[in-house]
Amino acid sequence: MSCPLSFEFFPPKTTEGVAKLRTARQQLYRLKPEFCSVTYGAGGSTSEGTFGAVQEILAEGVDAASHFSCIGATRTKVREQLAMLRDMGVKRLIALRGDLPSGWGTGGEFQYASDLVAFVRAETGDAFRIEVACYPEVHPQARSPEADLQAFAAKIRAGADGAITQYFYNADSYFRFVDEVRKLGLDVPVVPGIMPITSSTQLMRFSDACGAEIPRWIRLRLQSYGDDSASIKSFGLDVVARLCEQLRAGGVPGLHFYTMNQSAAALEICRRLPA
């Protein structure tokens, strides 16, 4: 029982990083992804690198989605960038509120991702398939779970076609979130985001920042391995492959891997999944 795959990359900052990402992409293309996405730095700080990587992916014959954040942006700037993306042949956007770079105050003409989605739809019609983010374990800045759910609903009602979740390690949190979305009458695909576990310290840092819960049994097991990176990677592969099996058995519309510009873990997890 297969389901569509997609992979997320970030724009490298060095020549060596660009070369390594090209190699990782070619390895992951063997899995025939539906698309690959490229992240967008705070305040659009990586926009040149983002759009450059998107252009390379398209040239390699793979559908590419550009992340697109709006915080601190003006309508004029967004309009210009949308036109550029259309000219490049981009047909997918992942529309996000995004973060302001440190040291910035507030600013820009968009407050929420739903504002960006509505603007893109008004400007470009159906030129782009628009994905948005969602948080099965609740956005860390949300006032309440209900407020977070309503914020997500606003993005869909503004014109988003689907969603990709923050990563998680508890399948029940995903299925519960989808049930709540359906109860609101929103029948869009919600694709689970998958974060391979390859480094204990990196995972803890990311999770503390984004509000993704690491179940206690996983956290304790990772801590018990200390600096034994081989055991951490082996355990991580077991955990995430099992999670993907549970999700596929539950009928998810796809799996979206946060690759961290690496291919090995995603390739091995997918190899372990039943055909």
C-alpha positions in Angstrom: 0.0 0.0 0.0 2.0 3.0 -1.3 1.2 6.6 -0.9 2.8 9.8 -2.4 6.1 11.0 -1.0 7.5 14.5 -0.9 10.8 15.9 0.5 11.7 19.2 2.1 15.1 20.9 1.7 16.6 24.1 2.9 18.7 26.4 0.8 22.4 25.8 1.4 24.7 28.6 2.4 28.0 27.2 1.0 29.2 25.9 -2.3 29.9 22.6 -0.6 26.4 22.5 0.8 24.9 23.1 -2.7 26.9 20.2 -4.0 25.8 17.9 -1.2 22.2 18.8 -1.6 22.4 18.0 -5.4 23.7 14.6 -4.5 21.0 14.0 -1.8 18.3 15.1 -4.2 19.4 12.7 -6.9 19.3 9.8 -4.4 15.9 10.7 -3.2 14.5 11.1 -6.7 14.8 7.3 -7.0 11.7 7.2 -4.8 9.7 9.2 -7.4 8.5 12.0 -5.1 5.3 13.9 -6.0 7.2 17.1 -5.3 10.1 18.6 -3.4 9.9 21.8 -1.3 12.4 24.4 -0.3 12.2 26.4 2.9 12.2 30.2 3.2 14.2 32.0 5.8 12.9 34.5 8.4 11.7 37.6 6.7 12.5 36.2 3.3 16.2 36.2 4.2 16.9 33.2 2.0 14.6 34.0 -0.8 17.4 34.1 -3.5 18.7 30.7 -2.3 15.2 29.3 -2.0 14.1 30.3 -5.5 17.5 29.2 -6.9 17.1 25.7 -5.4 13.5 25.5 -6.6 14.7 26.4 -10.1 17.3 23.6 -10.0 14.7 21.0 -8.9 12.4 22.0 -11.7 15.3 21.7 -14.2 15.9 18.2 -12.8 12.4 17.2 -13.9 10.7 17.2 -10.5 7.8 19.3 -9.4 9.0 21.9 -6.9 7.1 23.8 -4.2 8.5 27.1 -2.9 7.9 28.0 0.7 6.6 31.5 0.9 6.3 33.5 4.1 4.6 36.8 4.5 5.6 38.3 7.8 7.3 41.6 7.2 6.4 41.6 3.5 4.6 44.1 1.4 1.9 43.3 -1.2 4.1 44.8 -3.9 7.0 42.6 -3.0 4.8 39.5 -2.8 3.2 40.4 -6.1 6.6 40.6 -7.8 7.8 37.3 -6.3 4.6 35.5 -7.4 5.1 36.7 -10.9 8.7 35.5 -10.8 7.7 32.1 -9.5 5.1 31.8 -12.2 7.6 32.6 -14.9 9.9 29.9 -13.5 7.1 27.3 -13.9 6.4 26.9 -10.2 2.9 25.5 -9.6 3.0 24.8 -5.9 3.4 27.1 -2.9 3.7 26.4 0.8 2.2 29.5 2.3 3.4 30.4 5.8 3.2 33.3 8.2 6.9 32.8 8.9 9.2 34.5 11.5 10.7 37.9 11.6 14.5 37.9 11.8 15.9 38.7 15.2 16.2 42.5 15.7 13.2 43.3 13.5 10.1 44.9 15.0 6.7 44.1 13.6 6.0 45.3 10.1 4.7 44.3 6.7 1.2 44.2 5.3 0.2 40.7 6.2 -0.5 39.5 9.8 -1.4 35.8 9.3 -0.9 33.1 6.7 -4.6 33.2 5.9 -4.0 36.8 4.7 -1.3 35.6 2.4 -3.4 32.7 1.1 -6.3 35.1 0.3 -3.9 37.5 -1.4 -2.3 34.8 -3.6 -5.8 33.5 -4.6 -7.0 37.0 -5.5 -3.8 37.8 -7.5 -3.3 34.5 -9.3 -6.5 32.6 -9.2 -5.8 28.9 -9.5 -2.2 29.3 -10.8 -0.8 27.7 -7.7 -1.6 24.7 -5.6 -1.3 26.2 -2.1 -0.4 24.1 1.0 -0.4 25.5 4.5 1.1 24.4 7.8 -0.8 22.8 10.7 0.0 21.6 14.2 -1.5 18.3 15.5 0.0 19.0 18.9 -1.0 22.8 18.8 1.1 25.7 17.6 3.4 26.8 20.4 2.1 30.4 20.2 -1.6 29.5 20.0 -3.9 30.8 22.8 -5.7 27.4 23.0 -6.2 24.3 20.9 -9.5 25.6 19.7 -8.0 28.9 18.6 -5.3 27.0 16.8 -7.9 24.9 15.0 -9.8 28.0 14.0 -6.6 29.6 12.7 -6.0 26.6 10.5 -9.6 26.6 9.3 -9.2 30.3 8.3 -6.3 29.3 6.0 -8.3 26.6 4.3 -11.3 28.9 3.9 -9.1 31.6 2.4 -8.3 29.2 -0.4 -5.6 26.7 0.6 -5.8 23.3 -1.2 -4.2 21.2 1.6 -1.9 21.1 4.5 1.4 19.6 5.8 1.7 19.0 9.5 4.5 19.9 11.9 6.4 16.6 12.7 5.2 14.4 15.6 5.9 11.0 17.0 2.4 10.1 18.3 0.2 9.0 15.4 -3.0 9.5 17.6 -2.3 13.2 17.7 -2.4 13.3 13.9 -5.6 11.2 13.5 -7.3 13.2 16.2 -6.4 16.5 14.5 -7.8 15.3 11.2 -11.0 14.2 12.9 -11.4 17.7 14.3 -10.7 19.2 10.9 -13.4 17.0 9.3 -15.9 18.0 11.9 -15.5 21.6 10.8 -16.5 20.5 7.3 -13.0 20.9 5.8 -12.3 18.1 3.4 -8.7 18.9 2.4 -5.8 16.5 2.4 -3.7 16.8 5.6 -0.2 15.3 4.9 1.8 14.3 7.9 5.3 15.8 8.2 8.0 13.2 9.1 11.2 14.1 10.8 13.8 11.3 10.8 15.7 10.9 14.1 19.4 11.1 13.4 20.7 13.3 16.2 19.4 13.4 19.7 20.6 17.0 20.5 19.4 18.3 17.2 15.9 16.8 17.7 15.6 18.1 21.3 16.6 21.6 20.1 14.2 21.6 17.2 11.3 20.2 19.2 11.7 22.7 22.1 11.6 25.5 19.5 8.6 24.3 17.5 6.4 22.7 20.2 6.6 19.2 18.7 6.3 16.7 21.6 8.9 13.9 22.0 7.2 11.1 23.9 8.9 10.4 27.2 9.9 6.9 26.2 11.6 8.2 23.1 13.3 11.0 25.0 14.6 8.6 27.7 15.9 6.1 25.2 17.7 8.7 23.3 19.3 10.1 26.5 20.4 6.6 27.4 22.4 6.3 24.3 24.6 9.3 25.1 27.0 10.0 22.3 26.5 6.6 20.6 25.3 8.0 17.3 25.0 4.6 15.6 22.5 3.4 18.3 20.6 6.7 18.1 20.3 6.4 14.3 19.3 2.7 14.5 16.6 3.4 17.1 15.4 6.5 15.2 14.9 4.4 12.0 12.9 1.9 14.0 10.7 4.5 15.6 10.0 6.6 12.5 9.5 3.6 10.1 6.9 2.2 12.6 5.2 5.6 12.7 5.0 5.8 8.9 3.5 2.3 8.9 0.8 3.4 11.3 0.1 6.5 9.3 -0.1 4.6 6.0 -2.4 2.0 7.6 -4.7 4.8 8.6 -5.0 6.0 5.0 -2.9 9.2 5.0 -2.8 11.1 1.7 1.0 11.2 1.6 4.2 11.4 3.7 6.3 14.6 3.7 9.9 14.1 4.9 11.9 16.9 6.6 15.2 15.7 5.2 17.6 18.3 6.7 19.3 18.0 3.2 20.3 14.4 3.9 19.0 11.3 2.0 20.1 8.3 4.0 17.5 8.2 6.7 14.5 8.9 4.4 15.7 6.3 1.9 16.0 3.6 4.6 12.7 4.4 6.2 10.9 4.2 2.9 12.8 1.0 2.1 11.4 -0.6 5.2 7.8 0.3 4.4 5.7 -2.4 2.7 5.2 -1.9 -1.0 
